[in-house]
Amino acid sequence: MIVKGKSYPHRYTPIISQSLFEQVQQVKDNYKKKPYKFAGLPFLYRGLIRCDICGLSVSPERHKGYAYYCCTEYHGKHGAKWIREEKITKQLAQVFKSLQMPKSMRDEIIPTLQELHQNKVEFHNKQFKQLIKEQAELSKMMDNLYFDKLKGKISDEQYDKFHKSFVDKKDEIAHRLSKLQEAESNYFITAKYILELTEKAYDLFISSEVDEKRQLIKLVLQNVRFDGENIVYEAHKPFDLMIKATDSNLWRG
């Protein structure tokens, strides 16, 4: 709060973390953007695939009840070919099938993740206690600083200078504490979630509706392109390593 032109920190515990506040601002900024609405019936891969030759978006059209995709060739003709939606689905389904890890390997990985998570928890607790200690010491120093001002031991200018440095340091510690609390369980949860997702990815892709299929594609794949014959792509981490290991006879760390 601002009192007589000076900034003073509130002393109550924040309801949300600074990082969560920043995420909300990003979401609010995105709301200001005018959404682009597609006309007509929904196409599964509209806006998700680009031409591997010119980089333009591959546009869908419906002919005789079937959905076809082809480059618009807006920058010049290059012999673009059409591909049916069912063929795209069949090729992408194989990608999600390749994510499936052998059950025996998955059963070995989960306990290892749990052990690593326990080590991270111990490290987290140590860091947390240290930051809490630093926070308490700063609060005590700020109280002493205020008493020195009341007793006339320091001038208002000196008080403002030291007070600001203490506030900045305290804000930094509060931010580090917030990050530490958010990261406490995310490692194990995320790793376990990825393993469970890869196990079910193929079935989810085959059985899901249009919106769910699109979300799954965005989660796993990036830079999806049509080279005139097949769908080519890059995979997000860590899915890229899983896909590369599909043809391996032996899984290892």
Long-range contacts (C-beta under 8 A, 24 or more apart in sequence): 6-160, 7-167, 9-167, 9-170, 9-171, 14-174, 17-178, 17-179, 17-181, 17-182, 18-174, 18-175, 18-178, 19-175, 19-178, 19-179, 19-182, 42-210, 43-67, 43-69, 43-85, 44-85, 44-88, 44-89, 44-210, 44-213, 44-214, 45-69, 45-85, 45-88, 45-214, 48-214, 48-217, 48-218, 48-224, 49-88, 49-224, 49-225, 49-226, 49-231, 50-223, 50-224, 50-225, 50-226, 51-80, 51-225, 51-226, 52-225, 52-226, 52-227, 52-228, 52-232, 53-78, 53-80, 53-227, 53-228, 54-78, 58-226, 60-85, 69-226, 71-226, 79-228, 80-228, 81-228, 81-229, 83-226, 83-231, 88-226, 88-231, 91-230, 91-231, 92-205, 92-217, 92-221, 92-231, 93-202, 93-205, 93-206, 95-220, 95-221, 95-233, 95-235, 95-243, 96-201, 96-202, 96-204, 96-205, 96-216, 96-220, 97-201, 97-202, 98-242, 98-243, 98-246, 99-198, 99-201, 99-202, 99-220, 99-239, 99-242, 99-243, 99-246, 100-198, 100-199, 100-201, 100-202, 101-195, 101-198, 101-199, 101-242, 101-251, 102-251, 105-251, 106-195, 106-199, 109-195, 110-192, 110-195, 113-188, 113-191, 113-192, 114-188, 116-187, 116-188, 117-185, 117-187, 117-188, 120-187, 120-188, 121-184, 124-180, 124-183, 124-184, 127-180, 128-177, 128-180, 128-181, 131-173, 131-176, 131-177, 131-180, 132-177, 134-173, 135-170, 135-173, 135-174, 135-177, 138-166, 138-169, 138-170, 138-173, 139-170, 141-166, 142-166, 142-167, 142-170, 194-238, 194-239, 198-239, 198-242
